[in-house]
Amino acid sequence: MESMLERVRKPAHDKRAANLLASLTLALLLSPALASGQGVARDALAMFPADTQQLAYLNLAQFRGMAEYPQIRRYLLTSQLRDFQEFLRSVGVDPEKDVDEIVLGWRGESGGGAGFYGRAEGRFDLDRVQQLFTKQRLPVREYQGQQLYAFGSGTSPMDTFFAFLSPSSAAFGRLADLKDLLDVRARAKPALDSNSKFVDWEAELEGTAPQWGISTGKAAANQVAPWIVGRGGRNIDPGTILGPVQAFLYRLEWAGGITANLSIVCQTAESAKAFATLLTLWRDSRPAEATPTNLGLMLQSLQVHTDGARVELTAIGPIETFDQILRGPTGSGAQ
């Protein structure tokens, strides 16, 4: 055990250590988005229905700190988030400042604009929202002890509803989906975290990038299809070749362009090798271009290898290749 005399003999070292500790503590206090990490994704697993097929995560706070944010903003703020953003603006919340993290989920086979639901973390003025809806007599419903605020008339099954779980957390979706989220939260229905594979995939991706996602089942096959049966593979039967696909995982880095790490999770190592062979042959069979397009640049950089029952892809390209990277080279996959 260190004596008092030994402690006195190294005041400079202790002072530097104390200053460093104080600086780190202050940085964490002043950066709540960084301190909280990406825990909202784990929270979403405990609130999203067990039949969720797709999950998409965005760390908007991290993106806002990037020099490239003005350029990449239009790619991040997709149609799925427009209602959410417009609703927040209508109640005095600035989504460009007050929303830090978003997790979206889909049950269907496609991640299109319809049928999504989500969780958001940030700073929300609950009293202001309630006062505004009361003053303007806007539609509000009650469910599971929560006020559900409608964006729209509140009568259409496609209207989006919002529930503020706390001053820092919100949930949203179509009325039926939002009610399911609240039922799952109340443990009245099974949650996505009952799926051990989904839990493992989320843990694998969490904290690796400011944007990542998971697709399973038919949704995964839809995302893989443009890579496997795209140009040069038209004679391949998608139903046969995509049968072994269990999941499609991605994580995207945007600094200085876009770098995508994509994983096709297969049932067996043999099916993964078959996928990798198809992709490699297709990539290598493309004719060289005198002036490569954005797509050409992405495909020139495409790296393909297997890791057990997985096909691992790495694609690098200009920011403009976002659609091709995430939706596949033909642009026909589901986000």
N, C-alpha and C positions, 0 to 999 in steps of 0.2 A: 504494500500500500504506500502511496507517495506521501512523504513527510511534508509538513508545512514549510520547512526550509527549502526543499526542492522546488516547491511551487513558487516561492518568492524569487528564486534564481532565474526563472524564465518568464518574467512579466511581459516581454515583448511578444513572445510566441502566443501567450494566452490572450493578449490584447488583440492580436491579429485574428485569432480564432473566434473571439467574441464578436469582433466587428464583422467577420464573415458570416457568422450565425445570424447576427442581427440583420444583415443585408438580405440573406436568403429568406428570413422570416418576413421582412417587409415586402420583398418581391412577391411572396405567396399571397400575402394579405391584399396587395394591390392588383393581383392578377387572378381573380376568382376562376376564370375560365380555365387557366392552366392548372390551378391547384386542384380543381375538381376532375381533371383528366377527361376521360370519355365515359364516365360512369353512367350517363344517361342511356347509353346503349344497353348496359346491363339492366337498368331499371325498365327499359322497354321490353326486354325478354320476360320480365315478371308481370307485364301489363298487356302485352300483345297476345291475341288468341293463339292457341296451339296450332291452328291450321294456317298460320302465316307462312307464305312461301318465299317472300322476299323482304329484305331489310336493307335500307340505305342510310348511311350516316354522313353528316356534314358538320364540320367544326367551323362555323362562320367566324367566330372570334379569332381563330388562327389565320383564316384567310384574310380578314380585314387588316392584319398586320403585315401582309405581304405586298411588296412593290408591284406585283403583277395583278393585284386585286381588281383595279379598274378594268383590266382587259379580260379577266376570267369571270367577272361577276355575272355576265349574261349566260354563261354556261352553267353556273351553279344554281341560279335562281330559276328553276325550271317551272313549267306550267303547273306541276303538282303543288307548288308552294304559293302560287299567286293569290288564291283565296285567303290563305293564312296571312300573307303579307298585307293584303288590302284590308282584311278585318282588323289587324293590329293597328294599321294607320288610322282607321275609322274610329278607334277608341283611344287614340292618343299615344300609342306605342310605336316607336320607331324601330322597325325590324333591322335597319342598318346599324343600329347602335345597341338595342336592348335584347336581341336574340343571339345567344352564343352557340348553341348546339341544337341540331334537329335530327330526329330519327324517323324515317318513314317506313311503313309496312304495307304489304299487299297480300291478299289472299288468292287472287286470281292467277292465271297463267301468264299474265303480262303486267309490266309495271307502267301501264299507260296512265292517263290523267284520272280515270275513274277508279273508284274503289280503294283509294289509299287512305291511310290513317296515320297518326303520328304523335310524337312527344317532342316538346321543345323546352329548352332551359334558357333562362335569361332573367329579365327584370320586368315584372308586370304590376301595374297599379290596379289592384282588384277593386278598390273603392270607386275609382274613376270609371271603370267599366260598368259596374253596377249602377252608378248614378246616371250614366249616359243612357243605358238601356231603359231605366225607369223613366227618365225625363222624356225620351223620345218614344216611349211605349213600343219598344222593339220586342220581337218574340223571344221569350225565355221559357225554358222548360226545366223541370226538376227531376233528377234521377240519381239514385244512390247517394243522396245527400249533397249533390252537386248542382250548381246552376249551369244549365246548358244554353249558351248564347248562339243564336242563329245568324249566319251570314246569308242574307236573302230573306225570302218570305217566311221560311221555316216550315212551309207546307210541302215542298217538293222533296221526294226521296233522295234527290241528288244534292240538296243543300248541304253546306258544311256547317257543323256545329263545333263549338269550342267550350272547354271546361278548364278552369284555372284551379289546379290542384293545390297550389301554394303561390306566394308572391314570386317564386322563381321557377315554377313548373306549370306547363299547360299541356292539354291533350286535345286532339281535334280529329275530325273525320265526319263521314255521313252519320246521320242520327243512329241508325242501326249499328254501325261499326263503333261509334263512340260509346254507346250503351254497352256493347260487348267488352270494350276496353275497361269500363268501370266495373262490369261484372267480374272480369278477370282480376282486376285490382282488389275487389272484395272477396276473392277466392271462391266466387260462386261458379266459375267456369275454369277449365284448365288453361294454363299459361304456356307460352312458347318455351319457357325455361324448363318445361317437362321433357323437351327434346334434347337429349344429352349431346347429340352431334351438333345441333345449332348452338348450344352453349359453348362447346369446344371451339367452333369456328369463330364465334364472336370474341372469345378470349384470345384467339390467335391474331385477330385483326385489330383489336382495340389498342389504341395508342401508336399504331404503326404509321398512320397517315391521316391528314385532315379530311380525307374522303375515302370511304370504303363501303363495300356492300356484299351481300350474300343472297344467292338464289338457290332454291332447291326444287326437286321434282321436275314437273313439266316446265316451270319457269326457268330452271337452269338449262334445260334442253333448248328452250327458245333462245337463250343468250349464246349458247355454244354453237347452235346451228349455222349462223352466218360464217363462223370461222371454219367449220368442217365441210359444209356443203355449199360454200360460196363459189366464187369464180374458179373454174377448173375442176369442180367436183359435182357437176350437175347429174352425173349418172349414179351417184351414191344414194341409197334409200335412207332418208333421215331417220325413219322409225327404227331401222335396224341398227344403224351406227350410233344413234344417240341414246339407245336403251340403257347402256351401262352408266350414263351420267347421273351422279348423285347430287352434285352441287357445283356452283360456279362462284368463286370468290374473286374479288378485285380490291385493289388499293391504288389510289392515284396520288402522285406528287406533281405539283404544278410549278415549282420554281424553275425558271429558265426554260419553259416548255412543259410538256407533260410526259411523265414516266408512269406507265401502268404495269403492275405486276398482277397477272391473271392466273388463277388456278382452276383447272378442270378436275374435279374430284370424281374418280371413276370407281366402279365396283371392284375391279381387279387390276393388277399390274399389267396384264396382257392387253386389256382394252386401252389402258393409258398409252402403252407403246404403239398400238395401232393408231390412236389419235395423233400422237406425236409424229409418226411417219407420214400420215396424210398432210399434216400442217407443214412439215419440212419440205415435202415434195411440191406442195402447192406454192410455198414461198420461193423455192429455188427455180420453179418453172416460169416465173414471171419474167417477161423480157425486160432488159435494161432500158431505162428511159434517158434520153439525152438531157432533158430537163425534168427531173423527178417532181411529181406532184406531192402535195402533203401526204396523200395516201402512200405514194411510192416511197417517200422518205421513211414513213412509219414501217412499211413492210421490209425495207432494206435493213432496218435495225432489229427486226423481230428475232428474238432468241427463243428456242424451243428445247426443252429437255424434260425428262421424266424423273419423278421422285416417288418410287413405289407405285401406288395406285393413282398418282396425280400427273397431269401434264402441266408444267410450269411455263408460262409465257411472259416475256418482258418486251414491251413495245415502247419506243421513245419517238417523239415527234413534236412538231409545233403545236401550240395550244389549239389551233384550228382543226387538229385531227381528233379532238375529243369524241365526237360522234362515232367516228370509225373505230376508235379504240374500245369504247365501252359497248357499242352496239354491234361490233363486228365489222370487217372490211366492207361488207355490202351495205351496211347501215340498216339492216332489217331486223336486228335483234331487239329485244325489249330491254329497256333501261331498268 
